[in-house]
Amino acid sequence: MEILNAVWVLAAIGAVCAVLLVLASKFMYVPVDEKFPKIRECLPGANCGACGYAGCDGYASALASGEEDKINKCVAGADAVAKSLAQIMGAEFEDVVEQVAIVRCTGNCDATRDKYEYQGLTSCAAAKLVFGGKGACSYGCLGLGDCAAACPQHAITIIDDLARVNFRACIGCGICTRTCPNHLITLMPDVERVIVGCSNHEKGASTHKECSRGCIGCHRCERECPAKAITVKDNLAVIDYDKCIDCGHCQEVCPVKCVHYRDYRGAHRFTPVERASGE
């Protein structure tokens, strides 16, 4: 009898809970916009925040509710997602400005040196806490791979103590830009062709002592740029992409070779077969 009583008590509790759940589902039901699941299905799920929302759910909810009317904010999904969203929303297609991650440092182990031997966690954030990192240049890449670990596309690798981006794999989500403790990684429209591979704002002599490929602020690129697109600010060359004509002359005249001209097109510009072949 004791066992049967226990069974009946458990059954009664179960029945009461079931009734409460049914009532709760009926009276506490929150209607979901029919567009939301369709929109959410289109988004890549990177939850990178490049759209300005906390994640894909936030962007989808804002579009479905009408709080957001821009269907081209998903950088990670690029034009393919924008086209799908345009069909669902009944809106006109808007082009997405595809972006890629750029490491503004070229100070590999051949160009710079360590100021001490670091022994600790294999983490850039941890190394940064110890006298700004092991490298002689406190502005340079810490080389311990926090960005590579954070990249959802595995588009970043550490080679010769320097982070390098496989542009064909990069979707421009921007997660790595928030991971780098030295803020060396930035996003750039992948239609651009020139970057300054340095972030050091010290005077030229000091920079050159720390890294042979660091910008020395000599103004030569500034003087010779035919479009007047480069200026030296705080001892570092800066490119105005609204003026840049992608001629590549600045790379030719840079005495330390910290200005680079190349094809930076990201993953969205290639077919899967081309992406698999590498840079």
N, C-alpha and C positions, 0 to 999 in steps of 0.2 A: 504493500500500500504506500509506503514512503516513497518508493521509486515512481509509482504512478502519480502521486501527488506532485512530485517535482516536475514530471513531464507535463502535467496539466498546467502548472504555474508557468513554465517556460512557453508553452503553446499560447496561453492567454497573453503573456507579455508580447510575444511575437505578433499576435493578432492586433493588439492595441497599437503597436508601433507601425504596422502595415496601414491601419486606418489613418493614423496621424500623418504618415508620409503621403497617402493619397490626398488627404485634405490639404496638406501643405502645397503639393504640386498643383492643386486646382486654384486655391485662393492666393497663393504667393507667386504664381506664374508671371514671369516677366517676358513679354512678347519680344521676339528677336526679328530684326529687320531681315527680310528675305534676301536682300542684297549682300548682307554681311558674309555668310558662308561662301558665296560665289566669289566675292572680292578676296576673302582670306585665302581661298584655294589658289588664286592667281599669284599671290605674293610668294617670294622664295623661302620665307621662314628664316632668314638670316638674323632677324632681330638686331640689326646693326645700329639702328637709330639714325641712319643717314637721311631719312625722310623728315626728321625733326620730331618724330614720335618715339615713345619708349620701345616700341617693337612693332611687328607686323600687325598684331591684333589692334593696337592703338590707331595705326594708319587706316586699317580696314574699317574700324568703328567710326572714325571721323568721316570717311568717304560715304559710308552707308547712311549716316545721320544727316549728312549735308553740311557738317561743320567745315569740311575740307572739299574744295572743288578742283584742286590740282591733281591730275592723274599721272603726272610725270615725276613724282618725287622719289620713286623707288630706283635708286642708283644701282643697287645690286641686281635688280631684275631687268634694268635697261628698257630698250624700246619694245621688246617682246611683251613685258608686263604692262607697259603703258598702252599698247594696242588692245590687250585683253580687257583692261580696265575701261578703256574708252567704249568698247562694245557693251560692257555690262552697265555702265553709267549713262550710256546714250550721249556721250560727250565727244567733242572733236579731239582727235589724236594730237598729243603734244610730245615733241621730241625730248628724250632724256639726254642730258649732258653726261656721257659716260666718263668716268674718272678712274685713275689708277693711283696706287700708293707710290710715293717717291721718297727714297732715303736720301736726305740732304747731308751726306757724309761719304767721302771716298777714302777715309783714313784706315786702310787695311794694315795688316801687320808689316807690310813692306814700307809703308809711308809714315807710320808713327811708332811709338814705343810705349811700354808700360812704365809707370812711375813706381809701382810696387807689385809684389806678387799677391794676388787676391786668393784667399782661401775661405770659402764660405758657400752659401747657397748659390746654386746655378740660376741666378735671377738678376736681371738688370736692375730691378727695383731695389733689391737687397744690396747689390754692389754700389749703387748710387749713394747709399747711406754712409759708406766708408770713404770719406774724403772725396766724394764726387765720382768715385769709380777708379779703376786701376789705370786707365789710359792717361797719357801725358796731356792730352787735350780734354778738358772737362766738358767741352761741347760735343765731343764725338760719340760714335756708336760704342756702347758698352759691350756689345758682342756676345751676350749670354742668352739671347734667343727668346725673350718675353714676347716679342712681336711674332716670331715664328710659331710659338705655341698657341697664340691667340688667333692666328689666321685660320678661318674656317675652310679656306680653299687650299691650304698648304702651299701658298704662293711665295712664302718667304723662307729663305735658308740662310744659315750663317756660314760664310766662306772667308777664311783668313781673318777671323775676328770681326767681320763686317756683315751686317744684314744686307741681303740682296733680294730684289723682287723679281719673280718670274712674271713679267707683264702679261703674258698670254693666259696666265692662270688667275690674275688679279681681277676681281669684280668691282673694286672700288667701294667696298662696304665701309671702310674707315675704322674698323675695330682696332687695327694696329696703331693708328694715330693716337688713340687714347691709351694705348698700352705702353708706349715708349716713354720712359721717365725723362729723357732729354729732349723730347718733342722734336725729334729729327725727321719723323715721317709725316708727310703731308699729302693731301689729295690734290691732284692736278688733272684738268681735262685731258683726255688721252689723245686729243688732236694736236696738242703742243709737242714741240720737238727739242726744246732746250731747257736744261736745268742747271742751277748752280749747286754743285755737290759739296757744299760746306755750310756750316752753321756757326762758325767761330766769329765772334764780334771783337776779338782782341786786335791790337795793332799788328801790322804785318810782320814785324820782326818776331814778336812773341808767337804768333800763329805758326810761322815757318819753323821755329825751333821745336814746336810740338808736333807738327805734321807737314811733310814735304808737299802735300797736295791741298793744303788749306788755302783759302782765299787770303791774299796779302793786301787787298784793298789798293792795288796799284793804279786803278782807274783806266788801265789800258783798254779794257773791253768797253768801258763807258765812252771813251774818246773815239773809238773806232767803229762803234755800232752805227750802221747807216740809217737805222730807224730811230735812234736815240731811245732805245727800249731798255737799256741797262743803266742803272745808277748805283753808286756805291754809298750805302747808308750804314753808319756805325761800323765802318771798316769791312763791310761785306757787300758783295755785288748782289743786286736784286733785279729781277726781270719783270717788266711790265708787259704781260702777255697781250694786253689790248693793242700794244704798239709793235710787238715782236713779229717779224716777217719770216722767221724760221730760216734765215740764210746760213746760219752756222758759222759766221765769221768770228763771233766771240770765242768759239772753241779754238779756232785757229790761232788767235792772238794771245790767249791766256797763257802766261809764262809758267804757271804751276799746274796747268791742265785740270782745273777744278770745274770748268764749264764743259758740259757734255751735250752733244747733239746726237740724237738717235730716234728710232721709232719706239714710242711708248704706248702703242695701242694695246688695250687690255683684252680680256677674255671675250667680251661681247663683239669684237670685230672679226673673230675667226670662227671657223667651223670646228666641231669637236675633234676632227682629225688633225687640223692645223694646231689646235691647242695642245694636243697630246704630243706633238713633235717638239715642243719646247719653245724657247725664245727665238 
